[in-house]
Amino acid sequence: MAELAKLHEETPAVTKIRATMVRHRLDNAAMAAYLGVPTTTLINWLGLQRRPPAVVDRLMDVLGYIEAVGGGLHDSLLPKGR
């Protein structure tokens, strides 16, 4: 039962994903493209049905750093037509 409760807790990676989506006005499809994952995977993470792997948390940190120090570079990583 404790494992089920943990599954429904928001992870730091999901918190960072949500913040990025708001900050850049990305919908689910655009955010999934940004991360390079299927849209259904992102939806499962956001719906707390599945936990993203630890590498996603690290990826969000790296993307946040690129955003902070290299705005133009980061903009090139965002999906077109978002």
N, C-alpha and C positions, 0 to 999 in steps of 0.2 A: 504494500500500500504506500509506503514511503517513496518508492521509486516512481509510482504513478503521480504522486504529488509533485515530485521534482520535475517531472516531464512538463508539467503545466506552469512552471515558474519561468519568467522571462530571463533569458541569459544576457550577459553583457553584449554579446554579438547582436542579438535581436534588438536590444535597445539602441545600439549604434546604427543598425540598418534602418530602424524607424526614423531616427534623427536625420539620417542622410536623405531618406525619402522626402521628409518634410522640407529640409533645407534646400534641396534641388528640385522639388516638385516632381518627383518621380512616381509613376504608378507601379503596380506590381510587375508588369511586363518590362518596363524600363529598368527597374532595379535588378530584376533577374538578369537582364542582358548585361548590366554594369558588372555584376558579380560573376557572370558566365555560368549560371545555373539555370535549369528549367524553371519556368514560372511556377509549376506545381510544387517544386521543392521550396521555393521562397514562401509560397502561401502556407505550406506546412510549418515552416519555421515561424512565420508571423502568427499563425493560429495556435502556436504552442503544441502542435501535434507531434512535431519532431524537433530534436535539438540540432542546431547546426554544429558541424565538427569544429574543433578548437582552431583549426587553420582559418576559419571564417572570421573569428575574433581578431586574429593577427592581421588578416587581410584588411579588415576595416581600420585597424590602427595604421597600417602602411598607407592606405588610401587617404586617411585623414591627414597624415603627415604630408603627403604629396599635395593635398588640397591647401594646406597651410603655407607651404613654402614655394610651391610652383603652380600658381593659379592657372596659367595658360596650359601647362602640361596636364593638370587635372581635368580641365575643361575638355581636352581632347579624348579623355577616357570615358566621358559621359555619353550615353546613347544619343544619337542624332534624333531630332524631332520629338524630344521628350515633352 
